[in-house]
Amino acid sequence: MHFIEKLREPIRRGEITTSIRIWQRPHVKVGGIYGMEGGHILVTRMTEIGLSDITPKMARDSGFDGLIDLLKTAKHGSGERVFLVEFEFASSQPSRKARPTPRARRRAK
């Protein structure tokens, strides 16, 4: 899972544990472990919701100033399905290998 720069440190501190994503299809799975600088993300729950289900509180809990701020970031491309992704961040090594992000794989080359 990729996060914009301003969200990364609050995620590492455990202050942000949800993300609203607008995709054509799910890009993560529950139980999946995804590498992130300084540790990894473990997806604990994912629920498909409607765009009208997103509340200002959900936007703030996801690290944004409000609904419009969230939608500017979350809505790009042709995705129309909305997912509420819940996760945990851990700085320790995962019990199984975290899947490196495409950007991390490019940097490693």
Rosetta silent file (secondary structure, phi, psi, omega in degrees, C-alpha in Angstrom):
SEQUENCE: MHFIEKLREPIRRGEITTSIRIWQRPHVKVGGIYGMEGGHILVTRMTEIGLSDITPKMARDSGFDGLIDLLKTAKHGSGERVFLVEFEFASSQPSRKARPTPRARRRAK
SCORE:     score description
SCORE:     0.000 S_00000001
   1 L     0.000  136.315  177.970    0.000    0.000    0.000 S_00000001
   2 L  -102.500  142.789  177.508    1.283    3.450   -0.872 S_00000001
   3 L  -131.341  144.340  176.791    0.658    6.497    1.285 S_00000001
   4 L   -65.918  156.987 -173.131    1.330   10.142    0.579 S_00000001
   5 H   -52.472  -44.378 -174.420    4.257   11.626    2.467 S_00000001
   6 H   -65.452  -17.292 -179.027    2.206   13.543    5.050 S_00000001
   7 H   -92.739  -18.442 -170.675    0.524   10.313    6.250 S_00000001
   8 H   -63.054  -47.336 -178.813    3.601    8.118    6.688 S_00000001
   9 H   -66.650  -45.127  175.594    4.843    9.345   10.058 S_00000001
  10 H   -60.087  -32.041  175.487    1.361    9.326   11.704 S_00000001
  11 H   -66.227  -46.658  179.378    0.936    5.770   10.372 S_00000001
  12 H   -60.575  -33.087  178.557    4.272    4.734   11.871 S_00000001
  13 L   -80.363   -6.404 -179.819    3.178    6.253   15.214 S_00000001
  14 L    83.123   11.577 -179.958   -0.099    4.291   15.065 S_00000001
  15 L   -79.713  -26.381  177.908   -2.247    7.420   14.822 S_00000001
  16 L  -117.676  124.384 -179.507   -3.719    6.419   11.456 S_00000001
  17 L  -131.834   12.115  176.943   -5.062    2.878   11.047 S_00000001
  18 E  -136.176  155.861  177.062   -7.605    3.323    8.240 S_00000001
  19 E  -146.859  136.842  174.168   -7.492    4.329    4.617 S_00000001
  20 E   -98.005  125.531 -179.517  -10.230    5.064    2.094 S_00000001
  21 E  -125.040  137.890  175.868   -9.301    3.799   -1.371 S_00000001
  22 E  -113.651  108.273 -174.543  -11.158    4.236   -4.657 S_00000001
  23 E  -129.980  165.610  170.633  -10.155    1.435   -6.984 S_00000001
  24 L   -76.381  -32.764 -179.591  -11.519   -0.572   -9.905 S_00000001
  25 L  -152.092  161.474  178.543  -10.801   -3.699   -7.867 S_00000001
  26 L   -61.130  138.357  178.096   -9.158   -4.434   -4.496 S_00000001
  27 L  -106.967   -4.955  177.192   -5.371   -3.960   -4.556 S_00000001
  28 L  -134.484  168.332  176.550   -4.751   -5.504   -1.128 S_00000001
  29 L  -133.326  153.146  177.914   -6.170   -8.441    0.767 S_00000001
  30 L   -62.828  131.942 -176.309   -7.052   -9.020    4.399 S_00000001
  31 L    90.448   -9.357  179.292   -4.054  -10.626    6.097 S_00000001
  32 L   -72.203  145.792  178.973   -1.714   -9.226    3.456 S_00000001
  33 E  -115.302  126.717 -174.209    1.574   -7.718    4.566 S_00000001
  34 E  -127.361  126.173 -178.063    2.880   -4.760    2.582 S_00000001
  35 E   -63.402  142.943  175.019    6.284   -3.184    3.008 S_00000001
  36 E  -147.143  146.846 -179.454    6.555    0.428    4.069 S_00000001
  37 L   -50.455  124.622  178.580    9.596    2.460    5.010 S_00000001
  38 L    89.755    2.149 -179.974   10.443    1.626    8.609 S_00000001
  39 E   162.216 -140.490 -179.909    8.315   -1.521    8.831 S_00000001
  40 E  -151.823  160.915  177.402    5.243   -3.022    7.270 S_00000001
  41 E  -106.242  132.441  172.805    1.475   -2.694    7.022 S_00000001
  42 E  -112.134  117.211  178.808   -0.789   -5.627    7.942 S_00000001
  43 E   -77.322  120.466 -176.479   -4.284   -5.320    6.464 S_00000001
  44 E  -101.837  -21.597 -179.353   -6.713   -6.422    9.175 S_00000001
  45 E  -163.490  146.156  175.121  -10.051   -5.645    7.522 S_00000001
  46 E  -143.807  128.626 -178.255  -11.421   -4.347    4.236 S_00000001
  47 E  -128.067  131.382  174.161  -15.005   -3.326    3.589 S_00000001
  48 E   -83.195  129.788 -178.535  -16.509   -2.118    0.344 S_00000001
  49 E  -129.840  171.977  175.135  -18.657    0.951    0.976 S_00000001
  50 L   -89.921  156.249  177.941  -20.456    3.543   -1.096 S_00000001
  51 H   -57.194  -37.444 -179.574  -19.028    6.968   -1.844 S_00000001
  52 H   -71.758  -12.491  178.306  -21.932    8.473    0.111 S_00000001
  53 H   -79.915  -15.575 -178.143  -20.931    6.363    3.155 S_00000001
  54 L   -73.330  124.015 -179.785  -17.685    8.301    3.631 S_00000001
  55 L  -103.754  160.348  174.693  -18.070   10.712    6.535 S_00000001
  56 H   -57.173  -36.094  178.293  -15.930   13.705    7.464 S_00000001
  57 H   -63.618  -41.881  177.666  -14.853   11.749   10.579 S_00000001
  58 H   -60.692  -40.988  178.751  -13.679    8.838    8.416 S_00000001
  59 H   -62.070  -45.687  179.437  -11.664   11.315    6.329 S_00000001
  60 H   -65.389  -40.868  178.357  -10.060   12.813    9.460 S_00000001
  61 H   -62.527  -25.033  178.756   -9.372    9.343   10.914 S_00000001
  62 L   -88.789    2.657  174.671   -7.551    8.554    7.648 S_00000001
  63 L    98.761   10.224 -178.457   -5.289   11.581    8.112 S_00000001
  64 L  -107.809  160.240 -178.684   -7.042   14.184    5.965 S_00000001
  65 L   -68.837  -28.340 -178.715   -8.458   17.598    6.879 S_00000001
  66 L  -178.843 -172.266 -175.002  -11.896   16.618    5.628 S_00000001
  67 H   -62.418  -44.954 -178.779  -13.904   14.874    2.943 S_00000001
  68 H   -64.433  -42.530  177.550  -12.828   17.097    0.051 S_00000001
  69 H   -58.910  -44.477  178.290   -9.154   16.764    1.017 S_00000001
  70 H   -61.969  -48.411 -175.889   -9.526   12.970    1.108 S_00000001
  71 H   -65.215  -31.714  176.377  -11.332   12.773   -2.227 S_00000001
  72 H   -60.455  -34.771 -178.933   -8.684   14.884   -3.976 S_00000001
  73 H   -87.733  -43.663 -172.754   -6.134   12.213   -3.051 S_00000001
  74 H   -75.391  -32.228 -175.190   -8.255    9.053   -3.172 S_00000001
  75 L   -96.308   98.026  173.128  -10.097    9.716   -6.433 S_00000001
  76 L  -147.251  147.406 -175.940   -7.730    9.412   -9.349 S_00000001
  77 L    81.288 -164.560 -173.218   -7.980    7.204  -12.379 S_00000001
  78 L   -98.672   10.522  179.808  -11.107    5.345  -13.412 S_00000001
  79 L   -65.123  142.292  178.582  -11.834    3.566  -10.125 S_00000001
  80 L  -128.732  -12.965 -179.784  -15.386    3.742   -8.836 S_00000001
  81 E   -87.835  136.394 -175.531  -15.421    1.152   -6.044 S_00000001
  82 E  -109.199  130.431 -179.030  -14.768    2.518   -2.553 S_00000001
  83 E  -125.081  133.256  170.257  -12.934    0.469    0.072 S_00000001
  84 E   -96.850  113.025 -177.430  -12.395    1.168    3.754 S_00000001
  85 E  -106.606  125.397  175.843   -9.092   -0.525    4.576 S_00000001
  86 E  -107.166  141.898 -174.017   -8.117   -1.079    8.216 S_00000001
  87 E  -152.171  168.569  173.211   -4.516   -1.900    9.038 S_00000001
  88 E  -125.431  145.096  173.663   -1.786   -2.063   11.649 S_00000001
  89 E  -105.303  138.100  175.356    1.757   -0.796   11.268 S_00000001
  90 E  -134.469  134.916  178.670    4.635   -2.752   12.781 S_00000001
  91 L   -87.727  -10.333  179.295    8.280   -1.770   12.755 S_00000001
  92 L   -80.835  169.001  176.584    9.392   -5.333   13.485 S_00000001
  93 L   -67.576  135.208  176.681   10.071   -7.966   10.868 S_00000001
  94 L   -69.516  158.631  179.925    6.869   -9.629    9.648 S_00000001
  95 L   -68.382  -23.469  172.159    6.387  -13.327   10.273 S_00000001
  96 L  -130.490  161.487 -172.610    6.421  -13.808    6.514 S_00000001
  97 L   -62.300  127.617  175.912    8.178  -11.749    3.899 S_00000001
  98 L   -71.156  139.729  178.375    6.515   -8.404    3.215 S_00000001
  99 E   -76.773  117.923 -179.584    5.787   -7.791   -0.426 S_00000001
 100 L   -67.223  146.696  177.616    7.954   -4.868   -1.530 S_00000001
 101 L   -70.955  157.770  177.698    6.166   -2.042   -3.271 S_00000001
 102 H   -56.067  -38.356 -179.569    6.908   -1.491   -6.984 S_00000001
 103 H   -63.823  -41.887  179.249    8.774    1.715   -6.093 S_00000001
 104 H   -65.040  -36.243  178.743   10.968   -0.157   -3.582 S_00000001
 105 H   -67.054  -39.028  179.039   11.728   -2.827   -6.195 S_00000001
 106 H   -65.450  -40.536 -179.584   12.791   -0.124   -8.699 S_00000001
 107 H   -66.233  -31.854 -176.805   15.079    1.531   -6.104 S_00000001
 108 H   -71.718  -21.362 -177.638   16.700   -1.828   -5.293 S_00000001
 109 L   -75.072    0.000    0.000   17.810   -2.318   -8.907 S_00000001
